[in-house]
Amino acid sequence: MSTKDERLILLGQKIKQLRKSKKVSQLNLSIKLDITREHLSKLERGVAYPSVKILFSILDALNLDISNIFNIKP
């Protein structure tokens, strides 16, 4: 597995962790994002790349900041 794949998987795991911490189901989040639940599942498993637009939409829907995903200190 390449470093690129590992980072994608870590990103997906982080998205899933944050979604669950907010007690939001995949279905409810996918509806807010206007994507299928299957697509959200692929993002969370690191099978598909999230666009920047989708990534920011996820953060907005979960009322989070980008630092929650990338551990950036503002």
C-alpha positions as CSV (number, residue, x, y, z in Angstrom):
1,M,0.0,0.0,0.0
2,S,1.4,3.4,-1.0
3,T,1.6,6.4,1.3
4,K,-1.0,8.1,-0.8
5,D,-3.4,5.2,-0.2
6,E,-2.7,5.3,3.5
7,R,-3.4,9.0,3.8
8,L,-6.7,8.6,1.9
9,I,-7.7,5.8,4.3
10,L,-6.7,7.9,7.3
11,L,-8.8,10.8,6.0
12,G,-11.8,8.6,5.5
13,Q,-11.4,7.2,9.0
14,K,-11.3,10.7,10.4
15,I,-14.4,11.7,8.5
16,K,-16.2,8.7,9.9
17,Q,-15.0,9.4,13.4
18,L,-16.1,13.0,13.3
19,R,-19.5,12.0,11.8
20,K,-20.1,9.4,14.6
21,S,-18.9,11.8,17.3
22,K,-21.7,14.1,16.1
23,K,-24.2,11.2,16.2
24,V,-25.1,11.7,12.5
25,S,-25.9,8.6,10.3
26,Q,-24.3,8.1,6.9
27,L,-27.8,8.5,5.4
28,N,-28.5,11.8,7.1
29,L,-25.1,13.2,6.2
30,S,-25.3,12.0,2.6
31,I,-28.7,13.7,2.3
32,K,-27.2,17.0,3.6
33,L,-24.3,16.7,1.2
34,D,-26.6,15.7,-1.8
35,I,-24.6,12.6,-2.4
36,T,-25.5,8.9,-2.1
37,R,-24.9,7.0,1.1
38,E,-22.8,4.6,-1.0
39,H,-20.5,7.5,-2.1
40,L,-20.1,8.7,1.5
41,S,-19.3,5.1,2.5
42,K,-16.6,5.0,-0.1
43,L,-15.2,8.3,1.2
44,E,-15.1,7.0,4.7
45,R,-13.4,3.7,3.6
46,G,-10.7,5.6,1.6
47,V,-11.9,4.1,-1.6
48,A,-12.9,7.4,-3.2
49,Y,-11.3,10.9,-3.0
50,P,-13.5,13.7,-1.6
51,S,-13.5,16.8,-3.7
52,V,-12.5,20.0,-1.8
53,K,-16.2,21.1,-2.1
54,I,-17.5,17.9,-0.5
55,L,-14.8,18.0,2.2
56,F,-15.9,21.6,3.1
57,S,-19.5,20.5,2.9
58,I,-18.9,17.7,5.4
59,L,-17.2,20.1,7.8
60,D,-20.1,22.6,7.4
61,A,-22.8,19.9,7.9
62,L,-21.0,18.6,11.0
63,N,-20.4,22.2,12.3
64,L,-16.6,21.6,12.3
65,D,-13.5,23.5,11.2
66,I,-10.8,22.3,8.8
67,S,-8.5,22.0,11.8
68,N,-10.6,19.1,13.0
69,I,-9.6,17.1,10.0
70,F,-6.0,18.1,9.5
71,N,-4.9,19.0,13.0
72,I,-4.0,22.5,11.9
73,K,-3.5,25.0,14.7
74,P,-5.0,28.4,13.6
